[in-house]
Amino acid sequence: MELGGIRVMVVGLGVSGSAAARFLASRGASLMMTDTRSDLPTTDLPAGEVYLGSEDPAWLHDADLVVVSPGVPSTSKLLQAARAARTPVIGELELASRFIDFPIVAVTGTNGKSTVTTLIGEIGARAGIRTFVGGNLGTPLVEAIGCGYQLAVAEVSSYQLESIKQFKPRVAIHLNLSDDHLDRYHDLEDYGRAKARIFQNQDGGDWAILNREDPLVWRLNTQVRSKVLSFGLRKPGPLADAAIWDDDGLRYRLGRINGTISLERFRLPGRFNRTNAMAAAGAALALNVAPGLIERSLAEFRGLPHRLEFVKEKDGVAFVDDSKGTNVGAVVQALAAVGARVVLIAGGVDKGGSYAALREPLRQKVRVLLLYGAAREMMRAALNGTTRVECVQTLDQAVTRAAAAAMPGDTVLLSPACASFDQFKNYAERGRAFQELVRAL
């Protein structure tokens, strides 16, 4: 892909868009850069025209290419005008992939992406492979170019997959699918189609790693052109020649190769983290990493911040930060992983899905449900009758109330089922605030 001398408009100047702009400039492209935020700092942007605070399709009149950031919706006037004019529109993920000549492992799914991405990266590093880890996780994939890497492991979101054309990972993983981002997608089917695009350019030399216990994921096994490796807690049928399952460790079968990877020293809690371990191990096996190296990496992995992170115990009550639990499916998994009695803190900005799947777990394990933030009354209406429900306005009020309501043996769990943007910049800021409030009790 030649960039020298072409005119490129970068739409959206967050982390991904800014990185794309810097890369494009380094390859000689002439830039126009735009963002609907009017107060955006521009000091880190390369030379070029910058338009802030609005969208004017007239800016596109001489653009050869548009590079769009994941957060920009398809309703953007600029994107609609670009497509009407048949100006190519791609994202930073697609742009990066056209300049990467080493294998890419791409990880998608509603929950668990960051954990699996990081874990595969650690396995690769232990195997002596110079491994880039990033994508939606934090560092844009475009920053892997020209740095001597031998492998890229990228978390990829549905938003990023909307704008791919030729993106072709050597290994593509789909972990699970449940209601999320329904403020952007029409329904779960629409969201699922965006996720499934991760496989669209693969061929018989690639691997698709699929959760066979998630029916919305597993139905893709008859649609992909790549080799399929399945994972799940139960043993697969005898015809599955590439599979991983949980049988006092991770049992694996790849054709005539069979073996076990011990989980005796694997420390992450919950059944869902065992499936995360399976997916990561499957990717490593597909890349011919030795099982012993995989086992040692699993034993040493300590998890990621704000994902069922133990904060502190006070007066016999455990406080756990799962601020990354931004959808209902993640909260269900978190409740299954912690103790039998829970004081749950949830709330924030509603993302458009149903809260119905929370009702039975709340009945079974949650003594008190504390709801805060913009979605609190909506969530109360959906979850009333399951357990004792209280509403407060802010997270600090919720933590104070939770500490008062908890009894010895309880777990106070922050797992919001919502986005953070009503009171915090992102889930990480929310998690840090929770931890500071807990330590100050």
C-alpha positions as CSV (number, residue, x, y, z in Angstrom):
1,M,0.0,0.0,0.0
2,E,1.7,3.2,-1.2
3,L,1.0,6.2,1.0
4,G,3.5,8.8,-0.3
5,G,1.8,11.8,-1.7
6,I,-1.8,10.6,-1.2
7,R,-4.4,12.7,0.6
8,V,-5.8,11.0,3.7
9,M,-8.5,12.2,6.1
10,V,-8.3,10.8,9.6
11,V,-11.7,10.8,11.3
12,G,-11.5,10.6,15.1
13,L,-8.3,11.7,17.0
14,G,-8.3,9.5,20.0
15,V,-5.5,7.0,20.8
16,S,-6.1,4.9,17.6
17,G,-6.7,7.9,15.2
18,S,-3.7,9.8,16.5
19,A,-1.4,6.8,16.1
20,A,-2.7,6.2,12.6
21,A,-2.1,9.9,11.7
22,R,1.5,9.7,12.9
23,F,2.1,6.6,10.9
24,L,0.5,8.0,7.8
25,A,2.7,11.1,8.1
26,S,5.8,9.0,8.5
27,R,5.0,7.3,5.2
28,G,4.6,10.6,3.3
29,A,0.8,11.0,3.3
30,S,-0.8,14.5,3.2
31,L,-3.2,14.7,6.2
32,M,-6.5,16.2,7.1
33,M,-7.5,15.3,10.7
34,T,-10.9,15.9,12.3
35,D,-12.7,15.2,15.5
36,T,-16.1,16.4,16.8
37,R,-14.6,17.4,20.1
38,S,-13.7,21.1,20.0
39,D,-11.3,21.1,23.0
40,L,-9.0,18.3,21.8
41,P,-5.3,18.9,22.3
42,T,-3.4,18.9,19.0
43,T,0.2,19.1,20.2
44,D,0.9,15.4,19.5
45,L,-0.6,15.4,16.0
46,P,1.6,15.5,12.9
47,A,1.6,18.3,10.4
48,G,-1.6,18.7,8.4
49,E,-5.0,20.4,8.4
50,V,-7.0,20.0,11.6
51,Y,-10.7,20.5,11.9
52,L,-12.4,20.3,15.4
53,G,-15.9,20.5,16.7
54,S,-18.0,19.7,13.6
55,E,-18.2,17.6,10.4
56,D,-18.3,19.1,6.9
57,P,-18.5,16.7,4.0
58,A,-16.9,19.4,1.8
59,W,-13.5,18.6,3.5
60,L,-13.5,15.3,1.6
61,H,-13.4,16.8,-1.9
62,D,-9.8,15.8,-2.6
63,A,-9.4,12.9,-0.2
64,D,-7.9,9.6,-1.6
65,L,-8.5,7.6,1.6
66,V,-10.4,7.9,4.9
67,V,-9.0,6.3,8.1
68,V,-11.7,6.1,10.7
69,S,-11.3,5.5,14.5
70,P,-13.4,2.8,16.1
71,G,-15.5,5.1,18.2
72,V,-16.8,7.0,15.2
73,P,-20.4,5.7,14.4
74,S,-21.5,4.9,10.8
75,T,-24.0,7.8,11.0
76,S,-21.1,10.2,10.8
77,K,-21.7,12.8,8.0
78,L,-18.1,12.4,6.9
79,L,-18.3,8.6,6.6
80,Q,-21.6,8.7,4.8
81,A,-20.2,11.3,2.3
82,A,-17.0,9.3,1.8
83,R,-19.0,6.1,1.0
84,A,-21.3,8.0,-1.3
85,A,-18.2,9.4,-3.2
86,R,-16.7,5.8,-3.2
87,T,-13.7,7.1,-1.3
88,P,-12.1,4.0,0.5
89,V,-12.8,3.9,4.2
90,I,-10.6,1.7,6.5
91,G,-9.7,1.7,10.2
92,E,-6.4,1.7,11.9
93,L,-6.5,-2.1,12.4
94,E,-6.8,-2.6,8.6
95,L,-4.2,0.1,7.9
96,A,-1.7,-1.6,10.3
97,S,-2.3,-5.1,8.9
98,R,-1.3,-4.1,5.4
99,F,2.3,-3.3,6.7
100,I,2.7,-6.2,9.0
101,D,4.6,-9.3,7.5
102,F,4.6,-11.5,10.7
103,P,1.7,-13.5,12.1
104,I,-1.2,-11.8,13.9
105,V,-3.3,-13.4,16.6
106,A,-6.6,-11.6,16.9
107,V,-8.9,-12.0,19.9
108,T,-12.5,-10.9,20.0
109,G,-15.6,-11.8,22.1
110,T,-17.9,-9.9,24.5
111,N,-15.8,-10.7,27.6
112,G,-12.3,-11.9,28.4
113,K,-10.5,-10.4,25.4
114,S,-8.0,-8.4,27.4
115,T,-7.1,-11.3,29.6
116,V,-6.6,-13.7,26.7
117,T,-4.7,-11.2,24.7
118,T,-2.3,-10.5,27.5
119,L,-1.9,-14.2,28.4
120,I,-1.0,-15.1,24.8
121,G,1.5,-12.3,24.8
122,E,3.2,-13.7,27.9
123,I,3.3,-17.2,26.4
124,G,4.9,-15.8,23.3
125,A,7.5,-13.9,25.3
126,R,8.3,-17.0,27.4
127,A,8.8,-18.9,24.1
128,G,11.4,-16.4,23.0
129,I,9.2,-14.8,20.4
130,R,9.5,-11.0,20.2
131,T,5.8,-10.3,20.7
132,F,3.7,-7.1,20.4
133,V,0.6,-7.0,22.6
134,G,-2.1,-4.3,22.0
135,G,-4.9,-3.4,19.7
136,N,-8.1,-2.4,21.5
137,L,-6.3,-3.4,24.7
138,G,-4.3,-0.1,24.6
139,T,-1.4,0.2,22.2
140,P,-2.7,0.6,18.6
141,L,-1.6,-2.2,16.2
142,V,0.0,0.4,13.9
143,E,2.7,0.9,16.5
144,A,4.0,-2.6,15.9
145,I,5.2,-1.8,12.5
146,G,9.0,-1.6,11.9
147,C,10.0,-2.5,15.5
148,G,11.4,-6.0,14.9
149,Y,8.4,-8.0,16.2
150,Q,7.9,-11.6,15.2
151,L,4.3,-11.9,16.4
152,A,1.4,-9.5,17.1
153,V,-1.4,-10.3,19.6
154,A,-4.2,-7.9,19.2
155,E,-7.5,-7.5,21.1
156,V,-10.0,-6.5,18.4
157,S,-13.4,-5.0,19.1
158,S,-16.6,-5.2,17.0
159,Y,-16.1,-1.5,16.2
160,Q,-12.7,-2.1,14.7
161,L,-13.9,-5.1,12.7
162,E,-16.6,-3.0,11.0
163,S,-14.0,-1.3,8.9
164,I,-11.7,-4.2,7.8
165,K,-11.2,-5.2,4.2
166,Q,-8.2,-7.5,4.0
167,F,-7.3,-8.0,7.7
168,K,-6.2,-11.7,7.9
169,P,-5.0,-13.0,11.3
170,R,-3.1,-16.3,11.3
171,V,-5.1,-17.2,14.5
172,A,-8.5,-15.7,15.2
173,I,-10.2,-16.3,18.6
174,H,-13.9,-15.8,19.4
175,L,-14.5,-16.2,23.1
176,N,-18.3,-15.6,23.6
177,L,-21.2,-13.4,22.6
178,S,-23.8,-11.7,24.8
179,D,-25.7,-8.4,24.9
180,D,-23.3,-5.5,24.7
181,H,-23.0,-2.2,22.7
182,L,-26.7,-2.4,21.8
183,D,-26.6,1.4,21.8
184,R,-24.7,1.0,18.5
185,Y,-26.1,-2.2,17.0
186,H,-29.7,-3.0,16.1
187,D,-29.7,-6.3,18.1
188,L,-27.5,-9.2,19.2
189,E,-27.5,-10.6,15.6
190,D,-26.2,-7.4,14.2
191,Y,-23.5,-7.2,16.9
192,G,-22.6,-10.9,16.3
193,R,-22.2,-10.2,12.5
194,A,-19.6,-7.5,13.3
195,K,-17.7,-9.9,15.6
196,A,-17.7,-12.7,13.0
197,R,-15.9,-10.5,10.5
198,I,-12.7,-11.5,12.3
199,F,-12.8,-14.7,10.2
200,Q,-13.8,-13.4,6.8
201,N,-10.4,-13.3,5.1
202,Q,-8.9,-16.5,6.7
203,D,-8.1,-19.5,4.6
204,G,-7.1,-23.1,5.1
205,G,-3.7,-22.2,6.4
206,D,-5.2,-20.2,9.3
207,W,-6.8,-21.2,12.6
208,A,-10.2,-20.2,14.0
209,I,-10.5,-20.9,17.8
210,L,-14.1,-21.1,18.8
211,N,-16.0,-21.6,22.1
212,R,-18.1,-24.7,21.4
213,E,-20.3,-24.1,24.5
214,D,-21.5,-20.7,23.2
215,P,-24.1,-21.6,20.6
216,L,-23.9,-18.1,19.0
217,V,-20.1,-18.6,18.6
218,W,-20.1,-22.3,17.7
219,R,-22.5,-22.0,14.8
220,L,-19.6,-20.2,13.0
221,N,-17.6,-23.5,12.8
222,T,-19.5,-24.5,9.6
223,Q,-19.0,-21.0,8.0
224,V,-15.2,-20.4,8.4
225,R,-12.7,-21.5,5.8
226,S,-9.9,-21.9,8.3
227,K,-9.0,-24.9,10.5
228,V,-11.2,-25.0,13.6
229,L,-9.9,-25.6,17.2
230,S,-12.7,-25.7,19.7
231,F,-12.6,-25.2,23.5
232,G,-15.0,-25.8,26.3
233,L,-15.2,-27.1,29.8
234,R,-16.8,-30.4,28.7
235,K,-15.1,-33.1,26.7
236,P,-15.9,-32.8,23.0
237,G,-17.3,-35.6,20.9
238,P,-15.0,-38.2,19.3
239,L,-15.0,-36.5,15.9
240,A,-13.5,-33.3,17.1
241,D,-9.8,-33.6,15.9
242,A,-8.7,-30.2,17.3
243,A,-10.1,-29.4,20.7
244,I,-9.2,-28.4,24.3
245,W,-11.3,-29.3,27.4
246,D,-11.0,-29.2,31.2
247,D,-10.2,-32.6,32.7
248,D,-8.1,-31.9,35.8
249,G,-6.1,-29.7,33.6
250,L,-6.3,-28.6,30.0
251,R,-6.5,-31.7,27.8
252,Y,-5.8,-31.0,24.1
253,R,-6.1,-32.9,20.9
254,L,-4.7,-31.7,17.6
255,G,-5.0,-34.5,15.1
256,R,-2.6,-37.2,16.4
257,I,-1.1,-35.0,19.1
258,N,-2.6,-35.4,22.6
259,G,-1.5,-34.1,26.0
260,T,-2.4,-32.3,29.2
261,I,-1.4,-28.8,30.4
262,S,-1.6,-28.6,34.2
263,L,-3.8,-25.9,35.8
264,E,-2.6,-26.8,39.3
265,R,-0.8,-23.5,39.8
266,F,-3.2,-21.4,37.7
267,R,-4.5,-18.7,40.1
268,L,-7.3,-16.8,38.3
269,P,-10.7,-17.4,39.9
270,G,-13.9,-18.6,38.1
271,R,-14.9,-21.1,35.4
272,F,-14.7,-18.4,32.8
273,N,-11.0,-17.9,33.5
274,R,-10.4,-21.6,32.8
275,T,-12.0,-21.1,29.4
276,N,-9.8,-18.0,28.9
277,A,-6.8,-20.3,29.7
278,M,-8.0,-22.8,27.1
279,A,-8.4,-20.1,24.4
280,A,-4.9,-18.8,25.1
281,A,-3.4,-22.3,25.2
282,G,-5.1,-23.1,21.9
283,A,-3.6,-20.1,20.2
284,A,-0.1,-21.1,21.5
285,L,-0.5,-24.7,20.4
286,A,-1.6,-23.5,16.9
287,L,1.6,-21.5,16.8
288,N,3.6,-24.6,17.8
289,V,4.6,-23.4,21.2
290,A,5.8,-26.2,23.5
291,P,3.1,-27.3,26.1
292,G,5.6,-27.0,28.9
293,L,6.1,-23.3,28.2
294,I,2.3,-22.8,28.0
295,E,1.9,-24.4,31.4
296,R,4.6,-22.3,33.1
297,S,3.0,-19.1,31.6
298,L,-0.4,-20.0,33.0
299,A,1.1,-20.7,36.4
300,E,2.8,-17.3,36.6
301,F,-0.1,-15.2,35.2
302,R,-1.6,-12.9,37.8
303,G,-4.5,-11.4,35.8
304,L,-5.2,-7.8,34.9
305,P,-6.2,-4.7,36.9
306,H,-10.0,-4.2,37.5
307,R,-10.8,-7.7,36.4
308,L,-11.9,-9.5,39.6
309,E,-9.0,-7.8,41.4
310,F,-8.9,-8.4,45.1
311,V,-8.5,-5.0,46.8
312,K,-8.6,-5.6,50.6
313,E,-10.3,-7.5,53.4
314,K,-11.8,-5.4,56.2
315,D,-13.6,-6.9,59.2
316,G,-14.0,-10.2,57.4
317,V,-15.4,-8.6,54.3
318,A,-13.5,-9.0,50.9
319,F,-13.6,-6.1,48.5
320,V,-13.2,-7.0,44.8
321,D,-12.8,-4.6,41.8
322,D,-14.4,-5.8,38.6
323,S,-14.8,-2.4,37.0
324,K,-14.1,-4.0,33.6
325,G,-17.4,-5.8,34.0
326,T,-19.3,-3.4,31.7
327,N,-22.0,-5.7,30.5
328,V,-24.5,-8.2,32.0
329,G,-22.5,-11.3,30.8
330,A,-19.4,-10.1,32.6
331,V,-21.3,-9.6,35.9
332,V,-22.9,-13.1,35.7
333,Q,-19.3,-14.5,35.3
334,A,-18.0,-12.4,38.2
335,L,-20.8,-13.5,40.5
336,A,-20.1,-17.1,39.7
337,A,-16.4,-16.6,40.6
338,V,-16.7,-15.0,44.0
339,G,-18.0,-16.2,47.4
340,A,-21.6,-17.3,48.2
341,R,-22.8,-14.0,49.7
342,V,-22.3,-10.8,47.8
343,V,-23.1,-7.1,48.2
344,L,-23.0,-6.0,44.5
345,I,-22.3,-2.4,43.3
346,A,-23.5,-1.7,39.8
347,G,-24.5,1.2,37.6
348,G,-23.2,3.9,35.3
349,V,-24.4,4.5,31.7
350,D,-26.8,2.0,30.2
351,K,-25.5,0.3,27.0
352,G,-28.9,-0.8,25.5
353,G,-29.0,-4.5,26.5
354,S,-31.4,-6.4,28.7
355,Y,-30.7,-7.0,32.4
356,A,-32.9,-10.1,32.6
357,A,-29.9,-12.5,32.7
358,L,-28.9,-11.0,36.1
359,R,-32.2,-11.8,37.8
360,E,-31.4,-15.4,38.8
361,P,-27.8,-14.8,39.9
362,L,-29.0,-12.0,42.0
363,R,-31.6,-14.2,43.7
364,Q,-29.0,-16.9,44.4
365,K,-26.0,-14.9,45.7
366,V,-26.6,-11.2,46.2
367,R,-27.9,-10.0,49.6
368,V,-27.9,-6.3,48.7
369,L,-27.7,-4.7,45.3
370,L,-26.5,-1.1,45.3
371,L,-27.2,0.9,42.1
372,Y,-25.6,4.2,41.3
373,G,-25.2,6.6,38.4
374,A,-27.3,7.4,35.3
375,A,-28.8,4.0,34.8
376,R,-29.8,3.3,38.5
377,E,-33.6,3.8,38.1
378,M,-33.7,1.8,34.9
379,M,-31.8,-1.0,36.5
380,R,-34.0,-0.9,39.6
381,A,-37.1,-1.3,37.5
382,A,-35.5,-4.3,35.7
383,L,-34.2,-6.0,38.8
384,N,-36.7,-5.3,41.5
385,G,-38.0,-8.4,43.3
386,T,-34.7,-10.3,43.0
387,T,-33.0,-9.1,46.2
388,R,-32.8,-6.0,48.4
389,V,-32.2,-3.1,46.0
390,E,-31.0,0.4,47.0
391,C,-30.2,3.4,44.8
392,V,-27.6,6.1,45.5
393,Q,-26.2,8.8,43.3
394,T,-22.4,8.3,43.3
395,L,-19.9,5.5,43.6
396,D,-18.5,6.9,46.9
397,Q,-22.0,6.7,48.4
398,A,-22.3,3.2,47.1
399,V,-19.0,2.1,48.7
400,T,-19.9,3.7,52.0
401,R,-23.4,2.0,52.0
402,A,-21.9,-1.4,50.9
403,A,-19.4,-1.3,53.8
404,A,-22.2,-0.6,56.2
405,A,-24.4,-3.4,54.8
406,A,-21.8,-6.1,54.5
407,M,-21.3,-8.8,57.1
408,P,-18.3,-11.0,57.9
409,G,-18.0,-13.6,55.1
410,D,-19.5,-11.3,52.4
411,T,-17.8,-10.0,49.3
412,V,-18.4,-6.4,48.2
413,L,-18.1,-6.6,44.4
414,L,-17.9,-3.7,42.0
415,S,-19.2,-5.2,38.7
416,P,-21.1,-2.4,37.1
417,A,-22.8,-3.9,34.0
418,C,-22.6,-0.4,32.5
419,A,-20.2,2.0,30.9
420,S,-18.5,4.5,33.2
421,F,-18.9,7.8,31.3
422,D,-21.4,9.5,33.5
423,Q,-18.9,9.9,36.3
424,F,-15.6,8.6,35.1
425,K,-13.3,8.8,32.0
426,N,-13.2,5.1,31.6
427,Y,-13.5,1.8,33.5
428,A,-9.9,2.0,34.7
429,E,-10.5,5.4,36.4
430,R,-13.7,4.0,37.9
431,G,-11.7,1.0,39.3
432,R,-9.0,3.2,40.7
433,A,-11.6,5.3,42.4
434,F,-13.3,2.3,43.9
435,Q,-9.9,1.0,45.3
436,E,-9.1,4.4,46.8
437,L,-12.5,4.5,48.5
438,V,-12.1,1.0,49.8
439,R,-8.7,1.7,51.2
440,A,-9.9,4.8,52.9
441,L,-12.7,3.0,54.8
